[in-house]
Amino acid sequence: MPYLYDPATDLFDLREGTALAPKTIEDCYQGDKAGTLTNHARTGITGVDGAGVTVDYSLRPADYVVLGGASNDLWLLIENWAGVTSATIRIIGTDRDGAAQTEDLVVTGNGTSYATKWFKTVTQTQVVAVNGAGSFDYKLEQGQYGCISKLNSRAYVVHSNFRIYYYGSDTGALVFEDVAVIFEKDFFTYYTAAYVRLGSLLNGRGEKGAFVWVLGTQTPTHYGKM
């Protein structure tokens, strides 16, 4: 896959593009929006929870502000359903104004059940009812990685660590042209063939320049050229 995200390290990977056909930050933004992040995963559910269970990774709406509702970008994925006739799973979080909010979703088998309310944050899920003897697994997922926000057609903010990866069958190349990009964390390349270009040349003169700010404070082990 050309765009990957690891929530454990908060690392967005660009793994596509060449020096002659590099990707743009807009490509990365679209790749981010096409991704799926598993915020919470639980297995072997056989009964109700005595209290809410804290999610593995916080909701990341990025420039969408909230997820769920009519956008269908927040859901429960039910898997390995066996023996249970129905179950109710509660999503616990806040709405766009920060007020406490919950939604109970009734599930009856393997498949996807979408949140109908808009959530700015999700802090916990809780199984509040189980009918029948058996077990199932479930995941809370969102329909984007939530690593990149787009302020306007020429301005972006990258909220995660960002790596241009070039190794084995994966290639990585990125060009910044006529844009402003803020990297809130670290920005680096991996391996010597990874490629970054700022602006372009026309008749030996620079054009389509870019402003790039990297606010990260760490210096990761990296290779590459800019």
C-alpha positions as CSV (number, residue, x, y, z in Angstrom):
1,M,0.0,0.0,0.0
2,P,1.3,3.5,-0.8
3,Y,0.1,5.1,2.4
4,L,0.3,3.4,5.7
5,Y,-0.2,4.5,9.3
6,D,1.1,2.8,12.5
7,P,-0.8,4.2,15.5
8,A,1.6,2.5,18.0
9,T,4.4,4.8,16.8
10,D,2.1,7.5,15.3
11,L,4.0,7.2,12.0
12,F,2.6,7.9,8.6
13,D,4.5,6.2,5.8
14,L,4.7,7.3,2.1
15,R,5.7,4.2,0.1
16,E,5.1,5.3,-3.5
17,G,6.5,7.7,-6.1
18,T,9.7,8.2,-8.1
19,A,12.0,11.1,-8.7
20,L,10.3,11.6,-12.1
21,A,6.8,11.1,-10.8
22,P,6.8,12.1,-7.1
23,K,3.7,12.2,-4.9
24,T,2.4,15.5,-3.5
25,I,1.2,16.4,-0.1
26,E,-2.4,16.4,-1.6
27,D,-1.8,12.8,-2.6
28,C,-0.8,12.0,1.0
29,Y,-3.9,13.9,2.2
30,Q,-6.2,11.8,0.0
31,G,-4.3,8.6,1.0
32,D,-4.9,9.6,4.7
33,K,-8.6,10.0,4.1
34,A,-8.8,6.7,2.3
35,G,-7.2,4.8,5.2
36,T,-8.9,2.9,8.0
37,L,-7.8,3.2,11.6
38,T,-8.7,0.6,14.2
39,N,-9.3,2.6,17.4
40,H,-10.3,-0.4,19.6
41,A,-10.2,-4.2,19.2
42,R,-11.7,-6.7,21.5
43,T,-11.9,-10.5,21.2
44,G,-13.8,-13.4,22.8
45,I,-16.7,-11.3,24.1
46,T,-19.1,-13.7,26.0
47,G,-21.0,-11.3,28.4
48,V,-21.6,-7.8,29.5
49,D,-18.9,-5.4,30.8
50,G,-19.2,-4.0,34.3
51,A,-17.8,-0.7,33.1
52,G,-16.6,1.0,30.0
53,V,-13.4,-0.3,28.5
54,T,-10.8,2.4,27.4
55,V,-10.1,2.4,23.7
56,D,-6.7,1.6,22.4
57,Y,-6.3,4.7,20.3
58,S,-8.2,8.0,20.5
59,L,-10.5,9.2,17.7
60,R,-8.6,11.2,15.1
61,P,-11.1,13.3,13.1
62,A,-8.4,15.7,11.9
63,D,-10.0,18.5,9.8
64,Y,-13.4,16.7,9.9
65,V,-13.8,17.8,13.5
66,V,-16.3,15.0,14.2
67,L,-16.8,11.5,12.8
68,G,-19.9,9.3,12.4
69,G,-23.4,10.5,11.6
70,A,-24.3,10.8,7.9
71,S,-20.7,10.5,6.9
72,N,-20.6,6.8,7.9
73,D,-17.0,7.1,8.9
74,L,-17.2,5.6,12.4
75,W,-18.4,2.1,12.9
76,L,-18.3,-1.2,14.8
77,L,-17.0,-4.2,12.8
78,I,-18.3,-7.5,14.2
79,E,-16.4,-10.7,13.5
80,N,-16.3,-14.4,14.5
81,W,-19.9,-14.3,15.6
82,A,-20.9,-17.7,17.1
83,G,-23.9,-18.7,19.3
84,V,-25.0,-15.2,20.3
85,T,-28.4,-14.0,19.1
86,S,-27.9,-10.3,19.7
87,A,-25.7,-7.9,21.6
88,T,-25.7,-4.2,22.4
89,I,-22.4,-2.2,22.4
90,R,-22.2,1.3,23.7
91,I,-19.9,4.0,22.3
92,I,-18.9,6.5,24.9
93,G,-17.4,9.9,24.1
94,T,-18.3,13.5,23.4
95,D,-20.1,15.5,20.8
96,R,-18.6,18.4,18.8
97,D,-19.3,20.8,21.7
98,G,-17.5,18.6,24.2
99,A,-20.7,17.4,26.0
100,A,-20.8,13.8,27.1
101,Q,-22.5,11.5,24.6
102,T,-23.2,7.8,24.2
103,E,-24.8,5.6,21.5
104,D,-26.0,2.0,21.8
105,L,-25.6,-0.1,18.7
106,V,-27.5,-3.4,18.5
107,V,-25.7,-6.1,16.5
108,T,-27.0,-9.5,15.4
109,G,-24.1,-11.1,13.5
110,N,-20.9,-10.5,11.6
111,G,-20.8,-7.2,9.7
112,T,-20.6,-3.4,10.1
113,S,-22.8,-1.2,12.3
114,Y,-22.4,2.6,11.8
115,A,-22.6,5.2,14.5
116,T,-25.5,7.5,13.7
117,K,-24.4,10.3,16.1
118,W,-21.5,12.6,15.5
119,F,-18.5,12.1,17.8
120,K,-15.6,14.4,18.5
121,T,-14.0,12.0,20.9
122,V,-14.5,8.3,21.9
123,T,-13.0,7.3,25.1
124,Q,-14.6,3.9,25.8
125,T,-16.8,1.1,24.5
126,Q,-19.0,-1.1,26.6
127,V,-20.9,-4.3,26.0
128,V,-24.2,-3.6,27.9
129,A,-26.3,-6.6,26.7
130,V,-25.6,-10.1,25.3
131,N,-28.4,-12.6,24.4
132,G,-27.6,-16.2,23.8
133,A,-24.6,-18.3,24.7
134,G,-21.5,-17.9,22.5
135,S,-18.9,-15.3,21.7
136,F,-17.9,-12.6,19.2
137,D,-15.1,-10.1,18.4
138,Y,-15.5,-6.4,17.6
139,K,-13.5,-3.4,16.5
140,L,-14.2,0.3,16.6
141,E,-12.9,1.8,13.4
142,Q,-12.8,5.2,11.7
143,G,-12.8,5.9,8.0
144,Q,-9.5,7.8,7.8
145,Y,-6.1,7.7,9.5
146,G,-6.6,11.3,10.8
147,C,-2.9,12.2,10.3
148,I,-3.3,15.2,7.9
149,S,-5.5,18.3,7.9
150,K,-6.1,20.5,4.9
151,L,-6.5,24.2,5.8
152,N,-7.1,25.3,2.2
153,S,-6.0,24.3,-1.3
154,R,-2.4,25.2,-0.5
155,A,-1.9,24.7,3.2
156,Y,-1.7,21.5,5.2
157,V,-0.9,20.3,8.7
158,V,0.6,16.9,9.4
159,H,-0.2,15.8,12.9
160,S,1.8,12.6,13.0
161,N,5.4,11.6,12.4
162,F,5.9,11.4,8.6
163,R,8.4,9.1,6.8
164,I,9.2,8.8,3.2
165,Y,10.0,5.1,2.9
166,Y,12.1,3.5,0.1
167,Y,13.2,-0.1,0.7
168,G,12.8,-3.3,-1.3
169,S,9.7,-3.1,-3.5
170,D,8.5,0.1,-1.8
171,T,9.5,3.4,-3.3
172,G,9.1,6.9,-1.8
173,A,9.2,10.3,-3.4
174,L,7.6,13.6,-2.4
175,V,7.5,17.0,-4.0
176,F,6.4,20.3,-2.3
177,E,5.3,22.8,-4.9
178,D,3.3,26.0,-4.3
179,V,2.2,24.8,-0.8
180,A,2.8,25.5,2.9
181,V,3.1,22.5,5.1
182,I,3.5,22.3,8.9
183,F,4.8,19.0,10.3
184,E,3.8,19.0,14.0
185,K,6.2,16.1,14.7
186,D,9.1,14.6,12.9
187,F,9.7,14.4,9.1
188,F,12.3,12.1,7.7
189,T,13.3,9.8,4.9
190,Y,14.3,6.1,5.1
191,Y,17.2,4.8,3.0
192,T,19.3,6.5,0.4
193,A,16.9,6.3,-2.6
194,A,14.1,8.2,-0.8
195,Y,13.5,11.5,-2.6
196,V,12.2,14.9,-1.6
197,R,12.1,18.0,-3.7
198,L,11.2,21.6,-2.7
199,G,9.8,23.6,-5.6
200,S,10.8,23.1,-9.3
201,L,13.1,24.6,-11.9
202,L,12.1,26.4,-15.1
203,N,14.9,27.5,-17.4
204,G,17.3,27.1,-14.6
205,R,15.4,29.2,-12.2
206,G,13.3,28.1,-9.2
207,E,9.5,28.3,-9.3
208,K,6.5,26.9,-7.4
209,G,8.4,27.3,-4.1
210,A,7.1,25.9,-0.8
211,F,7.2,26.7,2.9
212,V,7.8,23.7,5.1
213,W,8.0,23.8,8.9
214,V,9.1,20.8,10.9
215,L,8.3,21.2,14.6
216,G,9.5,17.8,15.8
217,T,12.3,17.7,18.4
218,Q,13.6,14.2,17.9
219,T,16.4,13.1,15.5
220,P,15.4,9.6,14.4
221,T,17.9,7.3,12.7
222,H,17.3,8.0,9.0
223,Y,18.9,8.1,5.6
224,G,18.0,10.0,2.5
225,K,18.4,13.3,0.7
226,M,16.6,16.6,0.3
